[in-house]
Amino acid sequence: MEWRILIRWGAIASPLVLLAVFLVYPVVAVLFEGLVFGPGTSFIDAISSMVTQTVLSFTFAQAIVSTILVVIIGLPGAFLLARLRIRGKSLLRASLIVPFVLPPIVVVVGFLRVFGEYGILDSVLMTMTGASESILNLANGVVGIVLAHTFYNIPLVIVMVSSALERLDPEIEETAEILGATSLQKFRYIILPHIRASLLAASILTFLFCFMSFPIVLALGEGRFMTLEVRIWNAFRTFDFGEASSLAVIQILITLALAYSYIKLGRIEEGNVRTATIKTLAFDEISLKWRICTIGYLVLFVVLVAGPIIAIAQAAVYNPFSNQYTLEGFTNLLDPGTGGGLLPLVNSLLYAVLATLLAVVLGIPLAYLHRTRQKGLPTLASAMTLLPLGVSAITVAYGLMRIIAVPLGLTTNPWVLIVIAQTLIGLPFSARAIEISLRNIDPEVLEQAESLGASQLQRLFYIELPLLAPGILAGGVFAFAMAIGEMSATLFIALEQNTTLAVVIYQYLGVRRMVDAGAAAFVLVAICFIAFLAIEKLSGETSGGAL
């Protein structure tokens, strides 16, 4: 019996051990080495320099502004999704996750096509004014970065807050109406307190993703605007390990504080159980004023969110410089001489599939650790699960290269490290989705199986895993999307033979081969969409549970 207990706890604890070996140890080792031995800028000089203060100020400023915009735009969408009676609402909720699972570098392509130089909006204005040169470029600089971050994170607020709204007992609102409460009073004293935890959790996640942003800032920042992540990347590239380590320490301290806040809010949310059927209204049942507001909001939503996604299809076949439609982007992508042939596509699929399998396999025991009653283990599991989101992907990549690749001789073909890095990025989402499915299993079912003589192994394989299947599939699609679009660590680790589609898109944008970048982005979107649609059909539930 003792050996069975040891095997069980060994299996459950294995993700924590692997996270310690492939995440904590490499990161701590390279940061210690950089801070103590350098070479490069000392910690005091790094944190006190004007450059660091400017970068830190910009990182905070763009993250705060992006978060505020996301909340302002996402909150009405959450109310519409929760309160309007819409056919196919589950499909609509699932489709809202699509912007979030798009690779960041693909978002850049879509935004450049809609809001950039010679983009769709610019072309319309040029036609209206008769101008021959570009007159509008909203896709570069601060405006482009904030807009792209807003697009990317709106689903967080809409999905998380609408779920909280659907758990609000309508009888409470009806009682308030009978007592003469106005709409503003209902929102302030009933709705806002109920959604506060979800809204704050979504805001923290949004701020965290904007704070850690790399591909979007690198591509749209024009070299003038840098977040901490981009600055860390530049410092490692110039071998200033002292500065890179110093900035990474600052970044980790900030993100760990945010992750801790998110965990605390998540526990509050677990206590909010749905108690009644939500009251919904059809579109023709709302007042004329709110119908006009709803239509106006949907127009804004389509331009800002759906526009860039649709524009990716056009970017794949339209050359903005020659003003012609062409298929040269796809032919160049297949040409080994200009686009690397099928190698980047094969690499992307291979690495993403392997990373997804690992993320799911590790996510299952992590989910069980979240639900264990052992004191301190759920908190430790939550912290370790969120840790990959709070540590610089560039720092992780350098740590893997320096601490893992060099001793093991993987520097000449480091594809294993790319898979490990992509696994770490997808793991928080797979573990979260599986943990939610685990939470929904009726304890009485397990107790009945135990009373009928089922062993723990039989209970796991014949009852628990089948019931966890929807969460496993939902977590899998998130892990796959995160892996196939990962660029930060891959850009740092990959050699020529390890190049992925995400890296190829960045390289195309750097030399302004826009139609080639569009074609590669379209292929990535198609892969993500097919995987997302297939798993949504198979799982029978939305992937929003991974948020």
Stockholm file with secondary structure:
# STOCKHOLM 1.0

chainA/1-547         MEWRILIRWGAIASPLVLLAVFLVYPVVAVLFEGLVFGPGTSFIDAISSMVTQTVLSFTFAQAIVSTILVVIIGLPGAFLLARLRIRGKSLLRASLIVPFVLPPIVVVVGFLRVFGEYGILDSVLMTMTGASESILNLANGVVGIVLAHTFYNIPLVIVMVSSALERLDPEIEETAEILGATSLQKFRYIILPHIRASLLAASILTFLFCFMSFPIVLALGEGRFMTLEVRIWNAFRTFDFGEASSLAVIQILITLALAYSYIKLGRIEEGNVRTATIKTLAFDEISLKWRICTIGYLVLFVVLVAGPIIAIAQAAVYNPFSNQYTLEGFTNLLDPGTGGGLLPLVNSLLYAVLATLLAVVLGIPLAYLHRTRQKGLPTLASAMTLLPLGVSAITVAYGLMRIIAVPLGLTTNPWVLIVIAQTLIGLPFSARAIEISLRNIDPEVLEQAESLGASQLQRLFYIELPLLAPGILAGGVFAFAMAIGEMSATLFIALEQNTTLAVVIYQYLGVRRMVDAGAAAFVLVAICFIAFLAIEKLSGETSGGAL
#=GR chainA/1-547 SS CHHHHHHHHHHHHHHHHHHIIIIIHHHHHHHHHHHHHCSSCCHHHHHHSHHHHHHHHHHHHHHHHHHHHHHHHHHHHHHHHHHBCCTTHHHHHHHHTHHHHSCHHHHHHHHHHHHSTTSHHHHHHHHHHTCSSCCCCCSSHHHHHHHHHHHHHHHHHHHHHHHHHTTSCHHHHHHHHHTTCCHHHHIIIIIHHHHHHHHHHHHHHHHHHHHTCCHHHHHHSTTTCCCHHHHHHHHHHTTCHHHHHHHHHHHHHHHHHHHHHHHHHHHHHHTCCCCSCCCCBCGGGSCHHHHHHHHHHHHHHIIIIIHHHHHHHHHTTEETTTTEECSHHHHHHHCTTTTCTTHHHHHHHHHHHHHHHHHHHHHHHHHHHHHCCSTTHHHHHHHHHHHHHHSCHHHHHHHIIIIIIHHHTCTTSTHHHHHHHHHHHHHHHHHHHHHHHHHTSCHHHHHHHHHTTCCHHHHIIIIIHHHHHHHHHHHHHHHHHHHHTCCHHHHHHCCGGGCCHHHHHHHHHHTTCHHHHHHHHHHHHHHHHHHHHHHHHHHSSCGGGGC
#=GC SS_cons         CHHHHHHHHHHHHHHHHHHIIIIIHHHHHHHHHHHHHCSSCCHHHHHHSHHHHHHHHHHHHHHHHHHHHHHHHHHHHHHHHHHBCCTTHHHHHHHHTHHHHSCHHHHHHHHHHHHSTTSHHHHHHHHHHTCSSCCCCCSSHHHHHHHHHHHHHHHHHHHHHHHHHTTSCHHHHHHHHHTTCCHHHHIIIIIHHHHHHHHHHHHHHHHHHHHTCCHHHHHHSTTTCCCHHHHHHHHHHTTCHHHHHHHHHHHHHHHHHHHHHHHHHHHHHHTCCCCSCCCCBCGGGSCHHHHHHHHHHHHHHIIIIIHHHHHHHHHTTEETTTTEECSHHHHHHHCTTTTCTTHHHHHHHHHHHHHHHHHHHHHHHHHHHHHCCSTTHHHHHHHHHHHHHHSCHHHHHHHIIIIIIHHHTCTTSTHHHHHHHHHHHHHHHHHHHHHHHHHTSCHHHHHHHHHTTCCHHHHIIIIIHHHHHHHHHHHHHHHHHHHHTCCHHHHHHCCGGGCCHHHHHHHHHHTTCHHHHHHHHHHHHHHHHHHHHHHHHHHSSCGGGGC
//
